[in-house]
Structures are given as structure tokens and as C-alpha cells.
Amino acid sequence: MTSQRTRDRLVARLKARGIQDTRVLEALRMTPRHLFVDEALSSRAYEDIALPIGHKQTISQPYVVACMTQAIMFDDVPKKVLEIGTGSGYQAAVLAALVNQVYTVERIEPLYRQARLRAMRLGLRNIRFKLSDGVMGWEGYAPYDAVVVTAAPSEIPSALIDQLAENGRLVIPVGESPGSQNLVLLRKVRGCLEQENLGGVSFVPLIQGMVNT
């Protein structure tokens, strides 16, 4: 259930659902999602569903990963992307197949350590990891051509907008509860923000502070 044929079937389903960027589809095809979940769940890794990764967190549904990734792709691929909420490291790995440098922030220490180890084993040398409060972003490497947020705040953190480059894109789920969240795409144009609603989603909440266990 982890063969290339199984991955190809997933990509075909994503394409049928409206993911048209061939670069994104190929990144999903080549990223081994089964290595980002517990071995007991690996047989379900290429189903189009979210799966638990511990600590009340999930690895996002492949369609949502593809949708968020497609939303930040321009004619020119963004060179530097910030991800908030590393989780399993899967979204970062997909991004790493497309852009020069990925900066990813995780607040839960065990997930941070596991994701770093997975990236090392897969030879993903263009990902930098930080254990920190994602609400604050990662100012040291700003501005970013794109920002991808994989947890939902009730309001978009101002730090993430400030760290977005001119003509950059920020994709983020917004809403207080999973049943009332929308995936929002922001574009910074001449210092102003243009907003587009990409549809309803269900994400874990974006929480301030860190968890060290």
C-alpha cells in the first residue's frame, strides 16, 4: 500500500478534485507520505485523509496540502517559504521539493525532533527547523516569498504579515473551531493585502507557547 502505483492513484484523485499545478502534483507523487506517519498507519498513508501523529496533532489531508501548496505557487516559484506548524514534517518535505529554502517552526518539541530526523534521513538539506512559538514567525530570515500556516488562529497573526515580502502570498486556515474555518489566501501588493477565500477546512488550533516533553 506504499508503492508508486498507490501514490499515482492518490495524485489522480487530487487532479480530479482540481489540483492542476503539475509541479505540485509531482511533489506529492514523489514524497513518501508513509514515512511521516506511525508504521501502524502506513497502509492508509495514501488515502486522502488526515491521520493522527500524536500530541493531539494530525498530518494534513493530501488534498489540503496540495491546495495550500498550489496557492503559493506563482509563475516564478517562491525561493524562500516559511511554514508555521511543522507537525510530521510532510508539508515541509513537499515544499522542499519545489523551493530553494524552507523555514519551518514547531512548538511541540517531540514533533520538532521527529520531523528533523525524518528530513535528515530523506536528505532534505534545504529545510531549516526551529523549536519556537509559531505565532511569532521566524523574523531572522524574513522577508519570505510565501508563508504556509498549518494550524488555525481566530485572527491572522500580525507578525506573519509583517514577515511576508512584497508580492508574497500567505495561506492560512482561519476560524475558532474546525467546523467554522476557512482557508484564506493573502497577497501583499504595494503594502496592502488582497484576500481570497479558498473554502472550508478543518485544522487544529494555532496555540501560543511551547510544549517541551
N, C-alpha and C positions, 0 to 999 in steps of 0.2 A: 504493500500500500504506500510505499515511499519511492516508487520507481519514477523515471522520467515520464513514462506514459501517464501516470497518475497526475503528475504536475501539468502535463499538457492538457488533460481534461479540465483541471481547475482553470487554466488560462482561457480555455474555450468558453467556460461558463462566465468568466469575468468579461470577456469580449462581448458575449451575448447580452450582458447587463449594461453595456455602454462604455466600458473602458476601451478606448480606441488608440491611445498613445502606444505605439509599438515598442518604444523604449521601456515604458513601464511594464508592459506585458512580458517582455523578455527578462527584465529584472526579477519579476515574480516567478517566471519559469525556472530561472537558474538558482534562486535562493532556496536552500534546503530547509523548509519550514519545520520538518520533523525533528531537526536538531535544536529547535528553540522551545520545545515542549518536553514534559516528562516522558520517559520511554513508554510508560503505560498508555499514553495518549497518542503515540506516534502514528498509529494506524488511522487516526482521524485528522492528521495534520493537514491534509489537502482537501478536506471538506471546507466549504465556505461558511465557517462558523468561528466565533470566538471560543477560546479554550482557557481554562484556569492555569495560572502559573504560580500560585501561592501568594500569601500575604494580601489576600482579597483583591488581587490584580488579575488581568487577563491578557492574553495575546490577541490582538485585534483580528476581527474577521478579515480574510484576504481581500474581499471587495472593498472594505473601508480603507485598508492600507493602500490599495491601488487607487482609489478615488482621491485620497489625500495627496498621494504622490503625484498623480496626474494634475492636480490642481496647482501645484507649484512649478510645473514644467513650463518653460517659455520656449520660444523658437531657439534662443540661446539657453542651454542648460545652466541652472544656477550653479555657481562654483563652490559656494560656502553655505551650508544649511545647518541651522540649529534645531535640534529635536528636544522637546521637553517631555520627559517620561520615557526613559529607556525601556523599562519593563524587561521583557525577554531579550531584547536586542534585535528583534526581527525587522521592525520598521527601519532601524538604523542600517541594517545589512542591506535592505532593498535600496535605500538611499545611497549607500556606499557603492553600489553597482552603477550609479548614474552620475554622481557628482564628485568633484575633486576632494572635498573635505566635509566630513560630518562631525558636528559637535553635539554630544548628547548628554543630558543631565537626568540623574535619577536620585530620588530622595530616600529610597529604601536600600540599605547597604547590602543585604544578601542578593537582591536582584542586580544591583550595580556590579558586584563581584562576579556573579554568574555570567552576565552579559559581556563583561570584559574578557572572561575566559573563553567564551564561545567565539568572540571576534578574533582572539589570538589563534585559536585552533583552526579557524577558517582563513587565516592570513589576511584579515581585513585591516590593513595598516592605515587606512585613511579615515578611521573613526577615532575621535578623542572623547574620553569619558570623564565625567565629573560627578562626584557624590555631593549633592547640594540641593537646596530648595529651588525647584524649577520655576516658581513664581517670579524669582529674581532674574531668570535667564542666565546668560554667561557673558557678562559685559566685556571680559578681557579680550575676546575675539570679535566683538561687534565692529561694524555692522554686518548683518547676514543678508544674503540674497533671498533667502526663504527661511521661514520658521514653521515647524510642524509640531503641534501640541497634541499629545495622545491621552489627555485627561481633561475633564470639563470643568471650567470655572463658571461661576454665575455671571462674572463680568471679565472682559479680556484684560489681563494684567498690563498696566501701562509700561512696565519695563520691557516687555516683549515688543511692543510697538516702537519704543524708543530705539531698540537694538536692530530694527528692520531697516535695511538700506533703501535709498530712493529707488523706486520702481520694483521694490521687493514684494513678496507675497507671504502672507501668514494664513495658515489654515488651522482652524481650532473648533472643537465642539463647545458650544456654549449653552448652559442651562443648569438649573439646580438639581434636577432629578433625571434619571435615564429615560423616562417616558416623555420628557418635555425638552429635549436637547436638539439643537440644530447645528449642522456643520457649516461654519462660516468661513468664507474666503475674503481676506482683506488685501487690497493693493494700495501701496503708498505711492501716490502720484503728486509730484510737486509739493510734498509735505502734507498733503491731505489724504484721507482714507476713502477708498471706494469699497463698498461691501456687497457681497453676493451670498445668498443662501443656497447651499448645496443639498439641503434635505435633512430629514430627521435621522438621528443616530442615537446610540446608547453607549456611553462611556462611563468609567469610574470617575469620581470627582477629583478635581485638581486641589490638592491639600497642601497647605503651607507647613513648613517644618520638615525635619528629617527623622528617619527611623533607623536606629543602629541596634542590630541584634546579632 
